Amino acid sequence: MVTYTGRRSGRTFSTPVAFRRAGDTVTIDVMLPDSKTWWRNFADQGGPISLELDGVDRTGHAVAHRGKAGRVVVTVSLDA
């Protein structure tokens, strides 16, 4: 589950996601990115995010990247 604040609305949202974790980096592959909007909150400079990992809420900074094939990946650097 990820929790974030909308860039324009200022509202808090939570959405379930699948992810991979390697140390303090979490990678989220956004399936069907053109039909989803949540990841756009992390375009350009990115923004703060909270993830539930092993039952514990962790915070970090997320940045979304769209590749040449249209795939979107959100990379999260977890806070210490």
C-alpha positions as CSV (number, residue, x, y, z in Angstrom):
1,M,0.0,0.0,0.0
2,V,1.3,3.5,-0.9
3,T,0.0,6.7,0.6
4,Y,0.7,10.1,-0.9
5,T,-0.6,13.6,-1.2
6,G,-2.0,14.8,-4.5
7,R,0.0,17.6,-6.1
8,R,-3.0,19.7,-7.1
9,S,-5.7,18.6,-4.6
10,G,-3.6,18.4,-1.5
11,R,-5.7,15.4,-0.5
12,T,-4.2,12.2,0.9
13,F,-4.7,9.0,-1.1
14,S,-3.8,5.4,-0.6
15,T,-3.6,2.7,-3.2
16,P,-2.4,-0.9,-3.3
17,V,0.6,-1.7,-5.4
18,A,3.0,-4.5,-6.1
19,F,6.7,-3.7,-5.7
20,R,10.2,-5.1,-5.5
21,R,12.6,-4.1,-2.7
22,A,16.4,-4.1,-2.7
23,G,17.7,-2.6,0.5
24,D,16.5,1.0,0.8
25,T,15.2,1.1,-2.8
26,V,11.7,0.1,-3.8
27,T,10.6,-0.3,-7.4
28,I,7.0,-0.1,-8.5
29,D,6.1,-1.1,-12.1
30,V,2.9,0.7,-13.0
31,M,0.7,-1.6,-15.0
32,L,-1.5,0.2,-17.7
33,P,-0.1,3.6,-16.7
34,D,-2.3,5.5,-19.2
35,S,-5.4,4.4,-17.3
36,K,-3.9,5.4,-13.9
37,T,-3.1,8.8,-12.5
38,W,-1.5,8.2,-9.1
39,W,2.0,7.9,-10.4
40,R,1.9,11.3,-12.1
41,N,2.2,12.9,-8.6
42,F,5.9,11.7,-8.8
43,A,6.8,12.9,-12.2
44,D,9.7,15.4,-12.7
45,Q,11.2,16.1,-9.3
46,G,9.1,13.4,-7.5
47,G,7.7,13.7,-4.1
48,P,7.2,12.2,-0.6
49,I,5.5,8.8,-0.3
50,S,4.7,6.4,2.5
51,L,4.8,2.6,2.0
52,E,3.6,-0.2,4.2
53,L,6.6,-2.7,4.3
54,D,6.4,-5.7,6.5
55,G,3.5,-4.2,8.5
56,V,5.5,-1.0,9.2
57,D,4.9,2.4,7.5
58,R,8.1,3.7,5.9
59,T,8.6,7.1,4.2
60,G,10.7,8.0,1.2
61,H,11.0,10.0,-1.9
62,A,9.5,8.7,-5.1
63,V,10.3,9.6,-8.7
64,A,8.3,8.3,-11.8
65,H,10.0,7.6,-15.1
66,R,8.3,6.8,-18.4
67,G,10.5,4.7,-20.7
68,K,10.6,4.8,-24.5
69,A,8.2,1.8,-24.7
70,G,5.6,3.7,-22.5
71,R,6.4,1.7,-19.4
72,V,6.3,3.7,-16.1
73,V,8.5,2.8,-13.2
74,V,8.3,4.6,-9.8
75,T,11.5,4.4,-7.9
76,V,11.4,5.1,-4.1
77,S,14.4,5.9,-2.0
78,L,13.4,5.1,1.6
79,D,14.3,7.4,4.4
80,A,16.7,6.2,7.1
